[in-house]
Amino acid sequence: MAYQTETIDYGFYFPEAGDFAQFPVHAAADKLIVARDGVGSFNVVEALT
């Protein structure tokens, strides 16, 4: 069996500044979760600094 990685880029829209939680990524095999990451967060600001 060969293993590989894949990068997927995606964008977000936030209607206002603030801290927002991101649902953690999960990996599944045969319909069972075999791995997961911790909850991520975004600190959204009004303007870049």
C-alpha positions as a printed NumPy array, in Angstrom:
array([[  0.   ,   0.   ,   0.   ],
       [  1.357,   3.418,  -0.925],
       [  0.921,   6.433,   1.307],
       [  0.716,  10.033,   0.251],
       [ -0.146,  13.464,   1.551],
       [ -2.381,  16.077,   0.011],
       [ -2.672,  19.794,   0.694],
       [ -6.054,  21.429,   0.259],
       [ -6.301,  25.235,   0.386],
       [ -9.596,  26.855,   1.251],
       [-10.812,  30.305,   2.204],
       [-12.976,  31.692,   4.98 ],
       [-15.292,  34.66 ,   5.297],
       [-15.804,  36.301,   8.688],
       [-18.466,  39.005,   8.994],
       [-16.676,  40.725,  11.889],
       [-13.439,  40.758,  13.886],
       [-13.075,  38.344,  16.799],
       [-11.88 ,  34.897,  17.832],
       [-13.48 ,  31.959,  16.017],
       [-13.076,  28.223,  16.652],
       [-12.434,  25.82 ,  13.782],
       [-13.773,  22.262,  13.85 ],
       [-10.782,  19.889,  13.953],
       [ -9.71 ,  17.863,  10.94 ],
       [-10.493,  14.127,  11.028],
       [ -9.099,  11.132,   9.133],
       [-11.278,   8.067,   8.586],
       [-10.818,   4.533,   7.315],
       [-13.696,   2.132,   6.742],
       [-16.11 ,   4.746,   8.152],
       [-14.249,   4.906,  11.49 ],
       [-12.296,   7.932,  12.728],
       [ -8.675,   6.839,  13.023],
       [ -7.033,  10.228,  13.746],
       [ -7.955,  13.804,  14.517],
       [ -6.308,  17.102,  15.312],
       [ -7.138,  19.556,  18.076],
       [ -9.562,  22.455,  17.724],
       [ -7.998,  25.362,  15.846],
       [ -8.839,  29.03 ,  16.185],
       [ -8.728,  32.165,  14.078],
       [ -8.012,  35.613,  15.466],
       [ -9.765,  37.822,  12.896],
       [ -8.679,  41.483,  12.837],
       [-10.132,  44.581,  11.176],
       [ -6.926,  45.305,   9.204],
       [ -3.596,  43.612,   8.588],
       [ -0.665,  44.922,  10.605]])
